[in-house]
Amino acid sequence: MSNPSNTSVLLNKAVVHEQLGQFEQSVFTLNQLENYLPEDIRVFKMRGKNYLKLNDYSKAILDFSKAINMNPSDFENYYYRGYCKHLLENYNGALADYKTVLEIKKNHLPTLKNQAYIASVLKDYETSVNAYSTILFYEPDNANHYLSRSIAYINAAEYDKALDDLDKCLDLKKDFAEAYYNKATVYSRMEKLEEACKNIKQAAKLGYDPAYQHVNSLCK
């Protein structure tokens, strides 16, 4: 049977430990709290987050799964469980949880960003492009999103679309060295070596280290 006074003290103690970055102490306190409140979703959700911060992803997954069983409509538990699977490179498991997140909370941007990344890793470039397109609808002034979508286009051999995104990227961030590097990559694949040379030199001039390795080969 729970002791209302003691449970309140333990819960507050766990929160303070978490806020101070004392995640192991927070977990220890939540373990005690579980003895009093074995059906309280707050215990498992908070402990799962602490395990995540401690890089103990397997234990975090167990706690988020328990929280999901208690409240299947809370999208955050699916997101965090999916993220743990993502970090463990269980990409199919992560995508399944991310799909559930987006069914509950459409256009949850952190989920879309992770979904786009995994899709690229799995060479599902169409899904990656679609996810980045949705993200750009909500964050149209973010140069990094155009860069990321351009990479998906490059991998899908859609070079004109990649160049469009890289031009938009440079409109937003004119000294973005990686965008020039990616333009050089596109022009090289299109066998437009003069343009490739010009862009790889600009990337190198802006201090992008990988560009130095390719200046000589693209600027013969």
C-alpha positions in Angstrom: 0.0 0.0 0.0 1.3 3.4 -0.9 2.3 6.0 1.7 1.1 9.3 0.2 3.6 11.4 2.1 6.5 9.2 1.2 5.6 8.8 -2.4 5.4 12.6 -2.8 8.8 13.0 -1.2 10.4 10.3 -3.4 8.8 11.7 -6.6 10.1 15.2 -5.9 13.5 13.8 -5.1 13.6 11.9 -8.4 12.7 15.0 -10.3 15.4 17.1 -8.5 18.0 14.5 -9.3 17.0 14.4 -12.9 17.1 18.2 -13.2 20.6 18.2 -11.7 21.7 15.6 -14.2 22.1 13.0 -11.5 20.4 10.3 -13.5 21.7 7.3 -11.6 20.4 8.7 -8.3 17.0 9.5 -10.0 16.8 5.9 -11.2 17.6 4.6 -7.7 14.8 6.8 -6.2 12.3 5.7 -8.9 13.1 2.1 -8.1 12.1 2.8 -4.5 9.0 4.6 -5.7 8.0 1.7 -7.9 7.5 -0.4 -4.7 4.8 2.1 -3.6 3.3 2.9 -7.0 3.7 -0.2 -9.2 1.0 1.1 -11.6 1.9 4.7 -11.8 2.9 5.7 -15.3 5.0 8.6 -14.1 7.5 6.2 -12.6 8.2 4.3 -15.8 8.1 7.3 -18.1 10.6 9.2 -15.9 12.8 6.3 -15.3 12.8 5.5 -19.0 14.0 9.0 -19.8 16.8 8.6 -17.2 17.9 5.3 -18.6 18.0 7.0 -22.1 20.3 9.7 -20.7 22.5 7.0 -19.2 22.6 5.3 -22.6 21.0 2.2 -21.1 18.6 1.9 -24.1 17.4 -1.7 -23.4 16.2 -0.8 -19.9 14.7 2.4 -21.3 12.7 0.4 -23.9 11.3 -1.8 -21.1 10.1 1.2 -19.1 8.6 3.0 -22.1 6.8 -0.3 -23.1 5.3 -0.5 -19.7 4.2 3.2 -20.0 2.6 2.4 -23.4 0.7 -0.5 -21.9 -0.7 1.9 -19.3 -1.6 4.7 -21.7 -1.5 3.7 -25.4 -2.5 7.2 -26.5 0.6 9.0 -25.2 2.7 9.6 -28.3 5.8 10.6 -26.3 6.4 7.0 -25.0 6.4 5.7 -28.6 8.7 8.4 -29.6 11.2 7.7 -26.8 11.0 4.0 -27.3 11.5 4.4 -31.0 14.5 6.7 -30.4 16.1 4.1 -28.2 15.6 1.5 -30.9 17.0 4.0 -33.4 20.2 4.4 -31.3 20.5 0.6 -31.1 20.2 0.5 -34.9 17.0 -1.5 -34.7 15.7 0.7 -37.6 12.6 -1.3 -38.4 11.5 -1.3 -34.8 12.2 2.4 -34.6 10.2 3.1 -37.8 7.2 1.2 -36.4 7.2 3.3 -33.3 7.7 6.5 -35.3 4.7 5.6 -37.5 2.6 5.3 -34.4 3.7 8.7 -33.2 2.7 10.3 -36.4 -0.7 8.5 -36.3 -1.3 10.1 -32.8 0.4 13.5 -33.4 0.6 14.3 -37.1 3.7 16.2 -38.2 5.7 15.7 -35.0 8.9 17.2 -36.3 11.5 15.3 -34.2 9.9 12.1 -35.3 9.9 13.2 -39.0 13.5 14.1 -38.8 14.5 10.8 -37.3 12.3 9.0 -39.8 13.9 10.8 -42.7 17.4 9.9 -41.4 16.6 6.2 -41.0 14.9 6.1 -44.4 18.2 7.4 -46.0 20.2 4.8 -44.1 17.9 2.1 -45.4 18.1 3.6 -48.9 14.4 4.5 -49.0 15.1 7.8 -50.5 11.4 8.5 -51.5 10.4 8.3 -47.8 13.3 10.4 -46.8 12.4 13.1 -49.4 8.8 13.1 -48.3 9.7 13.5 -44.6 12.1 16.4 -45.3 9.4 18.0 -47.5 7.0 18.0 -44.6 9.6 19.3 -42.2 10.4 22.1 -44.7 6.7 23.1 -44.8 7.0 23.9 -41.1 10.6 25.1 -41.1 11.1 26.7 -44.5 14.1 28.8 -43.5 16.3 26.0 -42.2 19.2 25.5 -44.6 20.2 22.2 -43.0 16.9 20.7 -44.1 17.4 21.6 -47.7 20.9 20.2 -47.5 19.6 16.9 -46.0 16.9 16.6 -48.7 19.5 17.3 -51.4 21.5 14.3 -50.2 18.4 12.1 -50.6 17.9 13.5 -54.1 21.6 12.9 -54.9 21.4 9.3 -53.7 18.2 8.8 -55.8 20.1 10.3 -58.8 17.6 13.2 -59.1 20.3 15.7 -59.7 18.3 18.7 -60.9 16.1 18.5 -57.7 19.3 18.2 -55.6 20.7 21.4 -57.3 17.5 23.3 -56.6 17.7 22.4 -53.0 21.3 23.3 -52.7 20.7 26.7 -54.3 17.9 27.3 -51.8 20.3 26.2 -49.1 22.9 28.8 -50.2 20.2 31.5 -50.5 19.6 31.0 -46.8 23.3 30.4 -45.8 25.6 31.8 -48.4 28.8 30.5 -46.7 27.6 26.9 -46.2 30.7 25.0 -47.3 29.0 21.6 -47.3 26.4 22.8 -49.8 29.1 23.8 -52.2 30.7 20.4 -51.7 27.4 18.7 -52.5 27.0 20.8 -55.6 30.5 19.7 -56.7 29.4 16.1 -56.1 26.2 16.6 -58.3 28.1 18.3 -61.1 30.7 15.6 -61.0 28.1 12.9 -61.5 26.6 14.9 -64.3 30.0 15.1 -65.8 30.0 18.9 -65.7 33.6 19.1 -64.4 34.0 22.9 -64.8 31.1 23.5 -62.4 32.3 20.7 -60.1 35.7 22.3 -59.9 34.3 25.8 -59.2 32.2 24.4 -56.3 34.8 22.1 -54.8 37.2 25.1 -54.7 34.7 27.2 -52.9 34.0 24.5 -50.4 37.8 24.2 -49.7 38.1 28.0 -49.5 35.4 28.0 -46.8 37.4 25.4 -44.8 35.4 22.2 -45.5 38.1 19.5 -44.9 36.7 16.8 -47.2 36.8 19.2 -50.1 40.6 19.4 -50.1 40.9 15.7 -51.0 39.0 16.2 -54.2 40.3 19.5 -55.6 43.0 17.9 -57.7 40.8 15.2 -59.1 38.0 17.6 -60.1 40.2 20.5 -61.2 42.5 18.8 -63.8 
